[in-house]
Amino acid sequence: MIRLLTSLSALALALLSFSCSEETPIVKATEEKIMIIGNSNEPAALDPQVVTGVLENNIIRALFEGHCVEDPKSDSDSQPGVAESWEANEDYTRWTFHLRKDAKWSDGKALTSEDFRFAHERILRPNFGAKYATMLYFLKNAKEYNENQLGYILCGLDENFPTSWNELKQINFRGDKNISVDSSANTGFASLSQADQQNWIAHHGLDNLKVEALQAIQKSPELVSWPEAIPAETRLLVIQRLLDHHTAGSPDLWNRAQVGVQTPDEHTVVYQLASTTPFLPHLTKHYTWFPVPKHTILAHGEIDQQHTRWTSPSSIVSNGPFKLTEWEFNHYIKTEKNPHYWDFDAVKLNGIEFHPITNPYTEARMFYNDQLHMTYTLPPEMIEYSREKYPDSLRQEPYLGVNFMRCNVTRNALKDKRVRQALAMSIDQQAIIEHLLKGGQLPATGLTPPLSGYPTLDVVKFNPDKARKLMTAAGFENPRDFPTINILTTDRDTSKRLSEAFQDMWKKHLGIDVTIAQREWKTYLDRVNRLDYDLVVGGWIGDYPDPTTFLDLWKKSNGNNNTGWSSKEYEELLKQASISETPEKRFQLLAEAEAVLLEEMPVLPTYWYTTNYLLHPSVKGWHPLLQNSHPYKFVDLETN
């Protein structure tokens, strides 16, 4: 506490010295209408179809724009973006967006419906490997295309195929990972015994076999465990279709997949959806649905190449209210007003600067010293100080998000759900909020934060006595028998201290040893994506105001799952919810799915977010929003 008070006193003195100068950085920037924002870390990329993080979103929504944009004052409303109007059919399975004719890219070229179609194909391309491709699974056949479901695309969608998809889908196209295989088939399928070949085929599924295995099936169809309803001639035809595809070089199947996006003319985009989706306009405000410049991307590579030079400052072309001008790695990203933006006259700022400040204490000092208009966050220890000294700048607002800890369910004792449940029950959420976070957060009794009409689950509770019984049942009555596990976290101080709180609680209540590994942002993301961790501190900010933004995350196919966990029961409930006839029934099924997740506990919910940050009084048009995705085009700076 003495150290903290000394530090805060130093801050006050530093502020006084700045106030005596003629012009601070913020005074100058405000006069020039350049907003300076702290943004936590260096972005992993600026490609809307590659990134997955909040800090990248903060930059991308300045550079790009989708069909709709956020309303500056209301989470429930959408304003026109590239689309000047839109409408849906009665059951919300078909939406039509009408693009404005004056929409342009920042290089002056016209933006057309083809840029949207190209963007959707690109993010869904199997070879592109977009982690966030699942955001477009609302489109008819998008999931099947992205997952390269060859049987469905080559046979099931063919109206002239002799057997209907309703019968064909009984075939093992996707594989059964519960069937063990001989890894030597990686060097030669033909060298395996017949029994091992059968296991290999059953494990991988017909969609994922190479030419050698398919040719073997063609000669010996009995290698496949065919459903009895499938005639012999159909079996051979299925294999022939798959073989023809591979021998032709495995061409892309976008056209054959009939993904639900059509462009009848240059200014119209029509979406056919897989199920009722009344909130599609909200989805289109997410960067995964943004258009990308086809002409620029193809000038720097192929459609399914990531991390080409098209997003470099000298090459990037965007369509938002601002355009990128400078990117000094680990220092700043600068943007300026886009002269070709369709609503140029409505944009009040002349530019925005984003600074990757990883240390929140440094960031707070920069704000106090009049170097930032806004911070990314605010350390808990500085909340009360800010409330006293800068009451007009402190912002504490609800935030559609949840903090949790992912469990790698493929590792060690974490394979046992009783261990995962015990870890969750040994976290004193309220103590963390009161003594560490101090920002008005709420204990997460479920995964999904409170949403209108949705029955918030009350499952996750602090219960160390029951936790110890679960550990005993799992075979760890003696804590010394439990293997040491590691928590992976980012290099932010708050993340480290949160991990230390988990570490202390598990030692106190369960007697187990836990180590902590801090890594910088890109390394952290890489390890999470590769499942190279035991436990990892994380969280999720809702992409749209609906429970599925949190629940779809844990589908097996979701690129952001990263736990090794999946459940057929869970996914079936989500599927049934997507085709339910009433909103009430839909929410009931979603709640049942969430209950399955919380029983299995591949993630340990900790708290529901609030957002705590500092905002300079000169910033106008910045209103509380549950998703914290503020539309910069409505923001202004006014000198005091």
C-alpha positions in Angstrom: 0.0 0.0 0.0 2.9 2.4 0.8 4.4 1.7 -2.6 1.1 2.4 -4.3 0.5 5.7 -2.4 4.0 6.8 -3.3 3.4 5.9 -6.9 0.2 7.8 -7.0 1.8 10.8 -5.3 4.4 10.8 -8.0 1.7 10.7 -10.6 0.1 13.8 -9.1 3.4 15.7 -9.2 4.0 14.6 -12.8 0.5 15.9 -13.7 1.2 19.2 -12.0 4.4 19.7 -14.1 2.5 19.0 -17.3 -0.3 21.4 -16.4 2.2 24.2 -16.1 3.3 23.8 -19.7 1.7 25.7 -22.5 0.4 22.7 -24.5 0.1 19.1 -23.6 0.0 16.3 -26.3 -3.8 15.9 -25.7 -4.5 19.6 -26.1 -2.6 19.7 -29.4 -4.3 16.5 -30.6 -7.7 17.7 -29.6 -7.2 20.9 -31.5 -6.2 18.9 -34.5 -9.1 16.4 -33.9 -6.7 13.4 -33.7 -8.0 10.9 -31.1 -5.2 9.1 -29.2 -6.2 5.7 -27.8 -4.4 3.1 -25.6 -4.9 -0.3 -27.2 -3.2 -2.9 -24.9 -0.9 -4.7 -27.3 0.4 -4.9 -30.8 -2.3 -6.3 -33.1 -1.7 -9.8 -34.5 -2.9 -8.6 -37.9 -5.2 -6.0 -39.5 -7.0 -8.5 -41.9 -10.7 -8.7 -40.8 -10.8 -12.3 -41.8 -7.7 -13.4 -39.9 -7.9 -11.6 -36.5 -10.0 -12.8 -33.5 -9.3 -10.3 -30.7 -10.8 -7.2 -29.1 -7.7 -5.0 -29.6 -7.7 -5.8 -33.3 -11.4 -5.0 -33.5 -10.7 -1.6 -32.1 -8.6 -0.7 -35.1 -10.4 -2.6 -37.8 -13.8 -1.0 -37.2 -12.1 2.4 -37.9 -10.7 1.1 -41.2 -13.6 -1.1 -42.5 -17.3 -1.1 -42.5 -20.0 -3.8 -43.1 -23.6 -3.6 -44.2 -24.6 -2.0 -40.8 -22.8 0.0 -38.2 -23.4 0.3 -34.5 -25.9 2.9 -33.2 -23.8 5.3 -31.0 -26.4 5.2 -28.2 -28.2 1.9 -28.4 -27.0 -1.7 -28.4 -30.3 -3.0 -29.9 -30.3 -0.7 -33.0 -28.2 -0.7 -36.2 -27.6 2.1 -38.5 -26.9 1.9 -42.3 -23.3 1.3 -43.3 -22.4 0.1 -46.8 -26.0 -1.0 -47.1 -28.5 1.8 -47.3 -31.5 -0.6 -46.6 -32.3 -4.2 -45.9 -35.3 -6.5 -45.5 -36.0 -10.1 -44.5 -38.7 -12.7 -45.4 -41.3 -13.7 -42.8 -39.2 -16.4 -41.1 -35.9 -14.5 -41.2 -34.2 -17.2 -43.3 -33.6 -14.9 -46.3 -32.2 -11.4 -46.0 -31.5 -8.8 -48.8 -29.1 -5.9 -48.4 -29.1 -3.0 -50.9 -25.7 -1.4 -51.2 -25.3 2.3 -51.7 -24.0 3.3 -55.1 -21.5 5.8 -53.7 -19.7 3.3 -51.6 -16.0 3.2 -52.5 -12.7 1.8 -51.4 -10.0 4.1 -50.0 -8.2 4.0 -53.4 -11.3 5.4 -55.1 -12.5 2.2 -56.7 -16.2 1.3 -56.5 -17.2 -1.2 -53.8 -19.7 -3.7 -55.1 -21.6 -6.8 -54.0 -18.7 -8.9 -55.4 -16.4 -7.6 -52.7 -18.9 -9.0 -50.1 -19.2 -12.4 -51.9 -15.4 -12.6 -52.3 -14.9 -11.8 -48.6 -17.4 -14.5 -47.6 -15.8 -17.1 -49.8 -12.3 -16.2 -48.6 -13.0 -16.5 -44.9 -14.9 -19.8 -45.5 -12.2 -21.3 -47.8 -11.0 -24.6 -46.1 -7.4 -23.8 -47.1 -7.6 -20.3 -45.7 -7.9 -21.6 -42.1 -9.8 -18.7 -40.6 -10.2 -19.2 -36.9 -13.4 -17.1 -37.0 -15.0 -18.8 -40.0 -17.8 -20.1 -37.8 -19.2 -16.6 -37.6 -20.5 -17.2 -41.1 -22.0 -20.6 -40.4 -25.4 -18.9 -40.3 -25.2 -19.0 -44.1 -26.8 -22.1 -45.7 -24.1 -24.7 -46.5 -21.3 -22.5 -45.1 -20.3 -25.0 -42.4 -20.3 -27.9 -44.9 -18.1 -25.9 -47.3 -15.7 -24.7 -44.7 -15.3 -28.2 -43.2 -14.8 -29.6 -46.7 -17.7 -32.1 -46.3 -17.1 -33.8 -49.7 -19.8 -36.4 -49.4 -22.4 -33.8 -48.8 -21.2 -31.4 -51.5 -20.4 -33.9 -54.2 -23.3 -36.3 -53.7 -25.8 -34.8 -51.2 -26.4 -31.6 -53.2 -26.7 -33.3 -56.5 -30.4 -33.5 -57.3 -29.7 -36.3 -59.8 -27.8 -38.5 -57.4 -29.7 -41.8 -57.2 -29.9 -41.8 -53.3 -31.1 -38.9 -51.2 -28.9 -37.2 -48.7 -31.3 -38.3 -46.0 -30.1 -41.8 -46.6 -26.5 -40.9 -47.6 -25.8 -39.1 -44.4 -25.8 -42.4 -42.5 -22.5 -43.2 -44.2 -19.4 -42.5 -42.1 -18.1 -39.4 -44.1 -16.7 -37.5 -41.2 -15.0 -40.2 -39.2 -15.0 -41.5 -35.6 -12.0 -40.4 -33.5 -12.9 -42.9 -30.8 -11.6 -45.6 -33.1 -7.9 -46.2 -32.6 -5.6 -46.5 -35.7 -2.2 -47.8 -36.7 -0.1 -44.6 -37.3 2.1 -46.5 -39.8 -0.6 -45.8 -42.4 0.9 -42.4 -42.7 3.7 -44.0 -44.6 1.6 -46.5 -46.6 -2.1 -47.5 -46.4 -1.5 -50.6 -48.4 1.0 -52.0 -45.8 -1.8 -52.3 -43.2 -3.7 -55.4 -42.5 -7.3 -55.5 -43.6 -8.5 -54.9 -40.1 -6.2 -51.9 -39.6 -7.4 -50.5 -43.0 -11.0 -50.8 -41.8 -10.1 -49.0 -38.6 -8.2 -46.3 -40.5 -11.2 -45.7 -42.8 -13.7 -45.6 -39.9 -11.4 -43.3 -37.9 -10.9 -40.7 -40.6 -14.2 -41.0 -42.6 -14.6 -41.1 -46.3 -14.3 -37.3 -46.6 -10.8 -37.3 -45.3 -9.2 -40.3 -47.2 -6.5 -40.0 -49.8 -6.5 -41.6 -53.2 -4.7 -44.8 -52.1 -7.4 -45.6 -49.5 -10.2 -44.7 -51.9 -8.8 -46.9 -54.6 -8.5 -49.8 -52.1 -12.2 -49.3 -51.2 -13.1 -49.3 -54.9 -11.5 -52.7 -55.2 -12.9 -54.0 -51.8 -16.0 -52.1 -50.8 -16.3 -54.3 -47.7 -13.5 -52.2 -46.1 -16.3 -49.7 -45.3 -19.0 -50.5 -42.8 -21.8 -49.4 -45.1 -25.4 -48.8 -43.8 -27.7 -51.5 -45.1 -30.0 -48.9 -46.8 -27.2 -47.9 -49.2 -27.3 -50.0 -52.5 -24.1 -51.5 -53.9 -24.1 -49.2 -56.9 -24.5 -46.1 -54.8 -21.5 -47.2 -52.7 -19.4 -47.4 -55.7 -20.7 -44.1 -57.1 -19.8 -42.3 -53.8 -16.3 -43.6 -53.9 -16.0 -42.7 -57.6 -17.1 -39.1 -56.9 -14.5 -38.7 -54.2 -11.8 -40.2 -56.4 -12.7 -38.0 -59.3 -12.4 -35.0 -57.0 -8.9 -35.9 -55.7 -7.5 -37.0 -59.1 -8.7 -33.6 -60.5 -6.4 -31.9 -58.0 -9.0 -31.4 -55.3 -10.4 -28.2 -56.8 -12.2 -25.7 -54.6 -15.9 -26.4 -54.2 -17.4 -23.0 -53.6 -19.7 -23.1 -56.6 -20.8 -26.7 -56.0 -21.4 -26.1 -52.3 -24.2 -23.6 -53.1 -23.3 -21.4 -50.1 -26.1 -19.1 -49.2 -24.9 -15.8 -50.7 -26.0 -14.5 -54.0 -25.3 -11.2 -55.8 -28.0 -10.6 -58.4 -26.4 -7.2 -59.3 -23.6 -5.0 -58.3 -25.6 -3.4 -55.5 -27.5 -6.3 -54.0 -26.4 -9.1 -51.7 -28.9 -11.8 -50.8 -28.3 -14.2 -47.9 -30.0 -17.6 -47.6 -29.6 -18.8 -44.0 -29.3 -22.2 -42.5 -32.0 -21.4 -39.9 -34.1 -18.5 -38.6 -31.8 -15.6 -37.8 -33.7 -12.4 -36.8 -30.5 -10.8 -35.6 -28.5 -10.9 -38.9 -28.1 -7.1 -39.1 -26.2 -7.3 -35.7 -24.0 -10.0 -37.2 -23.0 -7.8 -40.2 -21.5 -5.3 -37.8 -18.8 -7.9 -36.9 -15.6 -7.7 -38.8 -15.9 -11.3 -40.1 -18.8 -10.1 -42.2 -17.0 -7.1 -43.6 -16.1 -6.8 -47.3 -12.5 -6.9 -48.3 -10.9 -5.4 -51.5 -10.8 -8.3 -54.0 -8.6 -6.3 -56.4 -6.0 -5.5 -53.7 -5.9 -9.0 -52.1 -5.4 -10.8 -55.5 -2.7 -8.3 -56.4 -0.7 -9.6 -53.4 -1.5 -13.3 -53.4 -4.2 -15.9 -53.8 -7.6 -15.8 -52.2 -6.7 -18.4 -49.6 -3.4 -17.0 -48.5 -3.0 -15.4 -45.1 -0.6 -12.7 -44.0 0.3 -11.3 -47.4 1.4 -7.7 -47.8 -2.0 -6.3 -48.7 -2.5 -4.9 -45.1 0.9 -3.1 -45.0 0.6 0.7 -44.8 1.7 1.1 -48.4 -0.8 -1.4 -49.8 -3.8 -1.6 -47.6 -7.2 -0.5 -49.1 -10.2 -0.2 -46.8 -13.7 1.2 -46.8 -14.3 2.7 -43.4 -14.3 6.2 -42.1 -10.5 6.2 -41.7 -7.6 4.8 -43.6 -4.2 3.5 -42.4 -1.2 5.9 -42.9 1.5 4.6 -40.5 2.3 1.4 -38.6 5.3 1.6 -36.4 5.6 -1.8 -34.9 5.2 -1.8 -31.1 4.9 2.0 -31.1 1.7 3.2 -32.8 -0.8 2.8 -35.7 -1.9 6.0 -37.3 -5.0 6.6 -39.4 -6.5 9.6 -41.1 -10.0 10.5 -42.4 -10.8 8.5 -45.6 -11.6 11.0 -48.4 -13.5 8.3 -50.3 -15.7 7.3 -47.5 -19.4 7.6 -48.5 -20.3 9.6 -45.4 -17.2 11.7 -45.3 -18.9 14.9 -44.2 -20.4 13.2 -41.1 -17.0 12.1 -39.8 -15.8 14.6 -37.2 -12.3 13.3 -36.3 -9.4 13.9 -38.7 -7.6 10.8 -37.5 -7.1 8.2 -34.8 -3.8 6.9 -33.2 -3.7 3.5 -31.5 -0.8 2.9 -29.1 0.0 -0.7 -27.9 0.6 -0.1 -24.2 0.9 -3.5 -22.6 1.4 -2.2 -19.0 -1.9 -0.8 -17.7 -0.1 1.3 -15.0 2.0 3.0 -17.7 -1.2 3.5 -19.7 -2.9 5.2 -16.7 0.2 7.4 -16.1 0.1 8.5 -19.8 -3.6 9.4 -19.4 -2.9 11.4 -16.2 -0.1 13.1 -18.0 -2.4 14.2 -20.7 -1.0 11.9 -23.4 -4.1 9.8 -24.1 -7.7 10.5 -24.8 -8.7 7.0 -23.7 -7.2 4.0 -22.0 -7.8 0.3 -22.9 -8.4 -0.6 -19.3 -7.7 0.7 -15.8 -5.8 -1.3 -13.0 -7.9 -2.1 -10.0 -5.6 -0.1 -7.7 -6.2 3.1 -9.7 -10.0 3.0 -9.7 -10.5 4.8 -6.4 -7.7 7.2 -7.2 -9.3 8.0 -10.5 -12.7 8.3 -8.9 -11.4 10.9 -6.5 -9.1 12.9 -8.9 -10.7 12.4 -12.3 -14.4 11.7 -11.7 -15.4 13.0 -15.1 -13.0 10.6 -16.8 -13.7 7.3 -15.0 -15.9 5.0 -16.9 -17.4 1.8 -15.4 -19.9 0.2 -17.7 -21.6 -3.2 -18.2 -19.8 -5.3 -20.8 -21.2 -8.2 -22.7 -18.4 -10.6 -21.8 -17.2 -13.4 -19.5 -13.8 -14.2 -18.0 -13.0 -17.9 -17.7 -10.2 -20.4 -17.6 -9.9 -22.9 -20.5 -8.9 -26.4 -19.5 -7.0 -28.6 -21.9 -9.1 -31.7 -21.5 -6.5 -33.8 -23.4 -3.9 -33.4 -20.7 -3.1 -35.2 -17.4 -5.7 -35.1 -14.7 -7.7 -32.5 -16.6 -9.2 -35.3 -18.6 -11.4 -36.0 -15.6 -14.4 -33.7 -15.4 -14.5 -34.1 -11.6 -11.1 -32.4 -11.4 -12.3 -29.6 -13.6 -15.4 -29.2 -11.4 -13.3 -29.2 -8.3 -11.1 -26.5 -9.7 -14.2 -24.3 -10.5 -15.7 -24.9 -7.0 -12.4 -23.8 -5.4 -12.4 -20.3 -7.0 -13.8 -17.7 -4.7 -15.2 -15.4 -7.3 -16.5 -12.7 -5.0 -13.1 -12.4 -3.2 -11.4 -11.9 -6.6 -13.9 -9.2 -7.5 -13.7 -7.4 -4.2 -10.0 -7.6 -3.5 -8.4 -7.8 -6.9 -10.6 -6.5 -9.7 -12.6 -3.8 -7.8 -14.5 -2.9 -10.9 -18.1 -3.8 -10.2 -17.9 -7.2 -12.0 -20.4 -10.0 -11.2 -19.6 -13.6 -10.2 -20.2 -15.8 -13.2 -22.7 -18.4 -12.1 -22.9 -19.6 -15.7 -21.1 -18.9 -18.9 -23.6 -16.6 -20.7 -24.0 -13.1 -19.0 -27.5 -11.9 -18.2 -29.4 -11.2 -21.4 -33.0 -10.1 -21.8 -35.4 -13.2 -22.0 -32.6 -15.8 -21.5 -32.7 -17.8 -18.2 -29.3 -17.1 -16.6 -27.9 -20.3 -15.1 -27.0 -20.4 -11.5 -24.6 -23.3 -11.4 -21.0 -22.3 -10.7 -20.7 -21.8 -6.9 -17.8 -21.5 -4.5 -17.8 -24.8 -2.5 -14.4 -26.0 -1.4 -15.8 -28.9 0.7 -17.5 -30.4 -2.3 -14.4 -29.7 -4.4 -12.2 -31.8 -2.1 -14.7 -34.7 -2.2 -14.6 -34.5 -6.0 -10.8 -34.7 -6.0 -11.0 -37.7 -3.7 -13.4 -39.4 -6.1 -11.1 -38.7 -8.9 -8.2 -40.4 -7.1 -6.5 -37.4 -5.6 -7.3 -37.6 -1.9 -3.7 -36.9 -1.2 -2.8 -33.6 -3.0 0.8 -34.9 -3.5 -0.5 -37.4 -6.0 -1.9 -34.6 -8.2 0.5 -33.6 -11.0 1.7 -30.0 -11.0 -0.2 -28.1 -13.7 0.6 -24.8 -15.3 -1.5 -21.7 -16.0 -0.7 -19.9 -19.2 -1.5 -16.2 -19.3 -0.6 -13.0 -21.1 2.1 -10.5 -20.0 -0.4 -8.1 -18.6 -0.1 -7.4 -14.8 -3.7 -8.0 -14.1 -3.7 -11.4 -15.8 -0.7 -12.4 -13.8 -2.3 -11.4 -10.5 -5.5 -13.2 -11.5 -3.5 -16.3 -12.1 -1.7 -15.9 -8.8 -5.2 -15.7 -7.1 -6.2 -19.0 -8.7 -2.8 -20.5 -7.7 -3.3 -19.4 -4.1 -6.9 -20.6 -3.9 -6.2 -24.1 -5.3 -3.2 -24.5 -2.9 -5.4 -23.4 0.1 -8.5 -25.4 -0.7 -7.2 -28.4 -2.6 -3.5 -28.5 -1.6 -2.3 -28.8 -5.2 0.7 -27.0 -6.8 0.2 -24.8 -9.8 2.9 -22.9 -11.8 2.4 -19.8 -14.0 3.8 -19.0 -17.4 3.4 -15.4 -18.8 3.9 -14.9 -22.5 3.5 -11.9 -24.8 0.3 -11.7 -26.8 1.3 -13.4 -30.1 3.1 -16.3 -28.3 0.1 -16.7 -26.0 -2.3 -16.9 -28.9 -0.1 -19.4 -30.7 0.2 -21.7 -27.7 -3.6 -21.5 -27.1 -4.3 -22.4 -30.8 -1.9 -25.3 -30.6 -3.4 -26.6 -27.3 0.1 -26.1 -25.8 -1.1 -25.5 -22.2 -2.8 -27.1 -19.2 -4.9 -24.1 -18.1 -5.2 -20.8 -19.7 -6.7 -17.5 -18.6 -9.1 -16.1 -21.2 -12.4 -14.6 -21.8 -14.9 -13.8 -24.5 -16.7 -10.6 -25.6 -20.0 -11.2 -27.2 -20.0 -10.6 -31.0 -23.8 -10.0 -30.9 -26.5 -9.8 -28.1 -27.5 -13.5 -28.1 -26.5 -16.5 -26.1 -25.2 -18.3 -29.2 -22.2 -15.9 -29.3 -21.0 -17.6 -26.2 -22.3 -21.1 -26.7 -21.3 -21.7 -30.3 -17.7 -21.1 -29.2 -17.5 -24.7 -27.7 -18.7 -26.6 -30.8 -16.1 -29.1 -32.0 -15.7 -27.2 -35.3 -15.3 -23.8 -33.8 -11.8 -22.4 -34.4 -11.8 -20.6 -31.0 -12.8 -23.7 -28.9 -9.1 -24.6 -28.1 -9.9 -27.0 -25.2 -10.0 -30.4 -26.9 -13.6 -30.8 -25.6 -16.7 -31.7 -27.6 -20.1 -33.1 -26.9 -22.6 -34.6 -29.3 -25.4 -33.9 -26.8 -24.3 -30.3 -26.6 -24.2 -29.8 -30.3 -27.6 -31.5 -30.9 -29.2 -29.1 -28.4 -27.7 -26.2 -30.2 -28.9 -27.6 -33.5 -32.5 -28.0 -32.2 -32.4 -24.5 -30.8 -31.5 -23.2 -34.3 -34.7 -24.7 -35.8 -37.1 -24.1 -32.9 -40.3 -22.4 -33.7 -40.5 -19.9 -30.9 -38.0 -17.6 -29.1 -39.0 -19.1 -25.8 -38.3 -22.7 -26.9 -35.1 -21.6 -28.5 -33.8 -20.0 -25.2 -34.9 -23.1 -23.3 -32.8 -25.4 -25.5 -29.9 -23.1 -25.4 -30.0 -23.1 -21.6 -30.1 -26.9 -21.6 -27.0 -26.9 -23.8 -25.3 -24.5 -21.4 -26.1 -26.8 -18.6 -24.3 -29.7 -20.4 -21.3 -27.4 -20.8 -21.3 -26.5 -17.1 -21.5 -30.1 -16.1 -18.5 -31.0 -18.2 -16.7 -27.8 -17.3 -14.1 -27.5 -20.1 -14.0 -23.9 -19.1 -14.2 -22.5 -15.6 -16.3 -19.3 -15.6 -15.0 -16.7 -13.2 -16.8 -13.3 -13.6 -19.0 -11.4 -15.9 -17.2 -8.3 -17.2 -17.6 -4.7 -16.7 -15.3 -2.3 -18.6 -13.2 0.1 -16.5 -11.3 2.7 -18.4 -10.5 6.4 -18.5 -12.0 8.8 -21.1 -10.9 12.4 -21.6 -13.7 15.0 -21.1 -12.9 16.4 -24.6 -14.3 13.2 -26.2 -17.9 13.7 -27.3 -20.4 11.3 -28.7 -19.0 8.3 -26.8 -21.9 6.6 -25.0 -22.0 3.3 -22.9 -22.5 0.3 -25.1 -22.9 -3.3 -23.9 -20.5 -4.6 -26.5 -18.1 -1.6 -26.2 -17.8 -1.4 -30.0 -18.1 2.4 -30.4 -18.6 3.7 -34.0 -15.8 6.3 -34.4 -17.6 8.2 -37.2 -19.9 9.7 -34.5 -17.1 10.7 -32.1 -15.8 14.2 -31.8 -13.2 16.1 -29.9 -14.0 19.5 -28.3 -11.5 21.8 -26.6 -12.5 22.8 -23.0 
